[in-house]
Amino acid sequence: MTAPSLAEQLAALDVFAKDLPAELRNLMRERYIMGYKQYGDAWLNRDNLAEGKPEIADTLVYLFQALLAGDVKHLNMGRLRASLSESWMHLIAIHTAALKRRRNK
């Protein structure tokens, strides 16, 4: 597969993220461009879904550290932890299905 141009990738990203909060959309776009400058189209040759797993774990570590630092109270994190856990489970399911599709090709 040949990667689309960066402009095409960013246009697709804008469609993908259109329903997300503006601050998150802008940060996604900024980080996408930053990653493109550093790695180009290396995403074509890696397991992008597998790379999402440690990112979710990192988010939970940051939340835990905020708890330890006293920035938040434990009760404030229940729903956020649950939504990240749910995201983790969805990512695992999508990744498992993608691996099965690759094996069946």
C-alpha positions in Angstrom: 0.0 0.0 0.0 1.2 3.5 -0.8 0.4 6.2 1.8 -1.8 9.1 0.8 -0.2 12.5 0.8 0.0 14.3 4.1 -2.7 16.7 3.0 -5.0 13.7 2.3 -4.1 12.1 5.6 -5.0 15.3 7.5 -8.3 15.6 5.6 -9.2 12.1 6.6 -8.1 12.8 10.2 -10.4 15.8 10.2 -13.3 13.6 9.2 -12.4 10.9 11.7 -12.2 13.4 14.5 -15.0 15.8 13.6 -17.3 14.8 16.5 -14.6 15.1 19.1 -14.1 18.2 21.3 -12.2 21.0 19.5 -9.3 20.9 21.8 -8.8 17.2 21.3 -9.2 17.5 17.5 -6.5 20.2 17.5 -4.2 18.2 19.7 -4.7 15.1 17.5 -3.9 17.1 14.4 -0.8 18.7 16.0 0.5 15.4 17.2 -0.2 13.8 13.8 1.9 16.4 12.1 4.6 16.1 14.7 4.7 12.3 14.2 4.7 12.7 10.4 7.7 15.0 10.6 9.6 12.6 12.8 8.5 9.2 11.3 6.9 9.9 7.9 4.6 7.1 6.8 6.2 4.4 9.1 2.7 3.7 10.3 2.2 1.7 7.1 4.6 -1.0 8.3 3.7 -1.4 12.0 0.9 -2.7 14.1 -0.8 0.5 15.0 -3.5 -1.1 17.1 -0.9 -2.9 19.3 0.8 0.5 19.8 -2.4 1.9 21.2 -2.3 -0.5 24.2 0.6 1.1 26.0 -0.8 4.6 25.3 -4.0 3.7 27.2 -1.9 2.3 30.0 0.2 5.5 30.0 -2.9 7.6 30.4 -4.0 5.5 33.4 -0.5 5.9 34.9 -0.7 9.7 34.5 -4.1 9.6 36.3 -2.7 7.5 39.1 0.2 9.9 39.5 -2.2 12.8 39.6 -4.0 11.0 42.4 -0.7 10.4 44.3 0.2 14.1 43.9 -3.2 15.1 45.4 -4.4 16.8 42.2 -7.6 14.8 42.2 -9.6 12.8 44.6 -10.1 9.1 44.1 -13.8 9.4 43.7 -13.4 11.8 40.8 -11.7 9.1 38.8 -14.2 6.3 38.8 -16.0 7.2 35.5 -12.8 8.2 33.8 -11.1 4.9 34.8 -14.1 3.0 33.6 -14.2 4.7 30.2 -10.5 4.1 29.7 -11.0 0.5 30.7 -13.8 0.2 28.2 -11.6 1.8 25.5 -8.9 -0.8 26.3 -11.5 -3.6 25.9 -12.6 -2.2 22.5 -9.0 -1.8 21.4 -8.3 -5.4 22.3 -11.4 -6.6 20.4 -10.5 -4.6 17.3 -6.9 -5.8 17.4 -7.9 -9.4 17.8 -10.2 -9.2 14.8 -7.5 -7.4 12.7 -5.0 -10.1 13.6 -7.5 -12.8 12.5 -8.1 -11.0 9.2 -4.4 -10.8 8.5 -4.0 -14.5 9.2 -6.9 -15.4 6.9 -5.5 -13.4 3.9 
